[in-house]
């Protein structure tokens, strides 16, 4: 995973429900990281154009 390659531990929530039910945008997948890693994680994901709008 991208964040782990930068030394940031993270976990996905609701990925199984999303893929099992195929609900797309109705059931977003949540990415969780430690609060102290939030700024770095956001910067990495923004740089890779991987954050949803908003």
C-alpha positions in Angstrom: 0.0 0.0 0.0 1.2 3.5 -0.8 1.1 4.9 2.7 2.9 1.8 4.2 5.7 2.4 1.7 6.1 5.8 3.3 6.1 4.3 6.9 2.5 5.2 7.7 0.3 2.5 9.1 -3.3 2.5 7.8 -6.4 0.3 7.5 -9.4 0.3 5.2 -12.9 0.1 6.6 -15.9 -1.1 4.6 -13.9 -2.3 1.7 -15.6 -5.8 1.9 -19.1 -4.4 2.0 -18.3 -2.1 -0.9 -17.1 -4.9 -3.1 -19.6 -7.5 -1.9 -22.7 -5.3 -2.4 -21.3 -3.3 -5.3 -22.9 -0.2 -3.9 -20.2 2.2 -5.3 -20.6 5.7 -4.0 -23.4 4.8 -1.7 -21.0 3.0 0.7 -17.6 4.7 0.6 -14.5 3.0 1.7 -12.8 4.7 4.6 -9.1 4.9 5.1 -7.9 5.3 8.7 -4.5 6.3 9.9 -3.2 7.6 13.2 -3.9 11.2 14.0 -0.2 12.1 14.1 0.2 10.7 10.5 -2.8 12.6 9.1 -1.0 15.5 7.5 1.6 13.3 5.9 -1.0 10.8 4.7 -3.1 13.5 3.2 -0.1 15.1 1.5 0.9 11.7 0.0 -2.6 10.9 -1.2 -3.0 14.5 -2.6 0.2 14.2 -4.5 -0.9 11.0 -6.1 -4.3 12.5 -6.9 -6.0 9.8 -4.8 -8.3 11.8 -2.6 -12.0 12.2 -3.5 -13.3 15.7 -4.2 -14.3 17.7 -1.2 
